[in-house]
Amino acid sequence: SKDLSRLPPCSPKYLLYVRKIAHKNSEQTLKRRLYYFCLTFFIELNKRKYLENSLVIILGDHGFPAGEHGYYFLSKKYYNENFKTPLLILWKKKYKKSQIIKTPYSQLEIAPTILHLLGISTKTHFYGKSIFKSKPTFLYLIQPYDGTYINILSHPYKYVYHENSAKRYLYNLEED
């Protein structure tokens, strides 16, 4: 059989290869392959000169475990990696320095944040607020698999209710 590990990281065959070997290889190997995939993406992105004056937003639609708690592909339980979604904002002309915001926000804040970044002030139907202008109060998170977990997050606290068992949990995310 062919050695697919030498394919370019952005090829569809490579992605299928990574998914196939992910459960067989160590977490370190998977992270290394994902790192090279991301590196290739940003190298290719930087080749596009027309993006130098563009606002580029990359985000995920849901969280996904990457080996934490032993899960790689299934969204189980109420672990934070099931809810954390990446949001990356790139705008070379305006933001030269990197900034990591560790405070959790809702996806409801994405559209108002884009308007804020573009300097557009207008009446909208959006419920959220720009992540650069406000601090979140409560986030409501639902994980419908494995018996439905309902979570309420007000950093640093997280309350969890499991519908099937009626068990309740309270965590301090900075200490637990």
C-alpha positions as CSV (number, residue, x, y, z in Angstrom):
1,S,0.0,0.0,0.0
2,K,1.1,3.6,-0.5
3,D,2.6,5.7,2.3
4,L,-0.1,8.4,2.6
5,S,1.8,10.1,5.4
6,R,3.8,12.0,2.8
7,L,0.8,13.6,1.1
8,P,0.5,17.4,1.3
9,P,-1.4,18.2,4.6
10,C,-4.2,20.0,2.7
11,S,-5.1,17.2,0.3
12,P,-8.4,15.4,0.9
13,K,-6.6,12.0,0.8
14,Y,-4.3,13.2,3.7
15,L,-7.3,14.2,5.8
16,L,-8.9,10.7,5.3
17,Y,-5.5,9.2,6.2
18,V,-5.3,11.3,9.4
19,R,-8.8,10.2,10.4
20,K,-8.0,6.6,9.7
21,I,-4.8,6.5,11.7
22,A,-5.9,8.8,14.6
23,H,-7.2,6.0,16.8
24,K,-4.1,3.9,16.1
25,N,-1.5,6.4,16.9
26,S,-0.5,8.4,19.9
27,E,-2.0,11.7,20.8
28,Q,1.4,13.3,20.1
29,T,1.4,11.9,16.5
30,L,-2.1,13.2,15.9
31,K,-1.2,16.7,17.3
32,R,1.9,16.8,15.1
33,R,-0.1,16.0,12.0
34,L,-2.7,18.6,12.9
35,Y,0.0,21.1,13.5
36,Y,1.4,20.6,10.0
37,F,-2.1,20.8,8.5
38,C,-2.6,24.2,10.2
39,L,0.9,25.4,9.2
40,T,0.2,24.6,5.6
41,F,-3.1,26.4,5.7
42,F,-1.5,29.6,7.0
43,I,1.4,29.4,4.6
44,E,-1.1,29.2,1.7
45,L,-3.2,32.0,3.2
46,N,-0.2,34.3,3.4
47,K,0.5,33.8,-0.3
48,R,-2.7,35.6,-1.2
49,K,-1.6,39.3,-1.3
50,Y,-5.2,40.5,-1.7
51,L,-5.9,39.3,1.8
52,E,-3.4,41.9,3.3
53,N,-6.2,44.4,3.7
54,S,-9.0,41.8,4.5
55,L,-10.7,40.8,7.6
56,V,-10.3,37.0,7.8
57,I,-12.5,35.1,10.3
58,I,-12.1,31.4,11.0
59,L,-14.4,29.6,13.4
60,G,-15.8,26.2,14.2
61,D,-19.4,25.4,14.6
62,H,-19.0,23.2,17.6
63,G,-16.3,21.8,19.9
64,F,-14.5,18.6,19.2
65,P,-12.3,16.5,21.6
66,A,-8.7,16.0,20.6
67,G,-7.7,13.3,23.1
68,E,-8.8,15.0,26.3
69,H,-10.5,12.6,28.6
70,G,-9.7,9.8,26.1
71,Y,-12.1,11.0,23.4
72,Y,-11.1,11.8,19.8
73,F,-14.3,11.7,17.8
74,L,-17.4,11.5,20.0
75,S,-18.9,14.4,21.8
76,K,-19.6,12.7,25.1
77,K,-20.3,14.0,28.6
78,Y,-20.0,17.7,29.5
79,Y,-16.3,18.3,29.1
80,N,-15.2,21.8,28.1
81,E,-13.6,20.6,24.8
82,N,-17.1,19.6,23.6
83,F,-18.2,23.3,23.8
84,K,-15.1,25.3,23.0
85,T,-15.2,26.5,19.4
86,P,-12.2,28.2,17.8
87,L,-12.5,31.8,16.7
88,L,-9.6,33.3,14.9
89,I,-9.7,36.9,13.6
90,L,-6.9,37.9,11.3
91,W,-6.6,41.5,10.0
92,K,-2.9,42.3,9.2
93,K,-3.5,45.9,8.4
94,K,-5.3,46.6,11.7
95,Y,-4.0,44.0,14.2
96,K,-0.3,43.3,14.2
97,K,-0.1,41.7,17.7
98,S,-1.7,38.4,18.7
99,Q,-4.2,38.4,21.5
100,I,-5.7,35.3,23.2
101,I,-9.0,35.9,25.0
102,K,-9.6,33.0,27.4
103,T,-13.0,34.3,28.6
104,P,-15.7,32.2,27.1
105,Y,-18.3,33.8,24.8
106,S,-21.3,32.6,22.9
107,Q,-21.5,32.4,19.1
108,L,-24.2,35.0,19.4
109,E,-21.4,37.5,19.8
110,I,-19.8,36.8,16.4
111,A,-21.9,39.1,14.2
112,P,-21.8,42.0,16.6
113,T,-18.0,41.6,16.9
114,I,-17.6,41.8,13.2
115,L,-19.7,44.9,13.0
116,H,-17.6,46.4,15.8
117,L,-14.3,45.6,14.1
118,L,-15.5,47.2,10.9
119,G,-16.7,50.3,12.7
120,I,-20.3,49.8,11.7
121,S,-22.8,51.2,14.2
122,T,-26.4,50.4,13.3
123,K,-29.5,49.0,14.8
124,T,-29.6,45.2,14.3
125,H,-31.6,42.1,15.4
126,F,-28.5,40.5,17.0
127,Y,-28.8,39.3,20.6
128,G,-25.1,39.3,21.3
129,K,-22.5,42.0,21.9
130,S,-19.0,42.5,20.6
131,I,-16.5,40.5,22.6
132,F,-14.3,43.6,22.6
133,K,-16.9,45.7,24.3
134,S,-18.5,43.4,26.9
135,K,-18.0,40.6,29.4
136,P,-20.2,37.6,29.2
137,T,-22.7,36.9,32.0
138,F,-24.2,33.5,31.5
139,L,-23.6,31.0,28.7
140,Y,-26.1,28.2,28.2
141,L,-24.7,25.0,26.7
142,I,-26.5,21.8,25.7
143,Q,-24.9,18.5,24.8
144,P,-27.7,16.3,23.5
145,Y,-25.7,13.1,23.3
146,D,-25.2,10.6,26.1
147,G,-28.3,11.5,27.9
148,T,-28.4,15.3,27.4
149,Y,-26.3,17.5,29.6
150,I,-27.5,21.1,30.3
151,N,-24.7,23.5,31.3
152,I,-24.7,27.0,32.6
153,L,-21.4,28.8,32.6
154,S,-20.6,32.0,34.4
155,H,-16.8,32.0,34.5
156,P,-15.2,30.6,36.6
157,Y,-18.2,28.4,37.6
158,K,-19.9,25.8,35.6
159,Y,-23.2,24.1,36.6
160,V,-24.1,20.8,34.9
161,Y,-27.4,19.0,35.0
162,H,-27.7,15.5,33.4
163,E,-31.3,14.9,32.3
164,N,-31.2,11.0,32.3
165,S,-29.8,10.6,35.8
166,A,-30.9,14.0,37.3
167,K,-27.4,14.4,38.7
168,R,-26.1,17.9,39.2
169,Y,-22.5,19.1,39.3
170,L,-20.9,22.4,40.1
171,Y,-17.3,23.1,39.0
172,N,-14.8,25.9,39.5
173,L,-13.0,25.8,36.2
174,E,-9.9,27.5,37.6
175,E,-9.5,24.9,40.4
176,D,-11.2,21.7,39.2
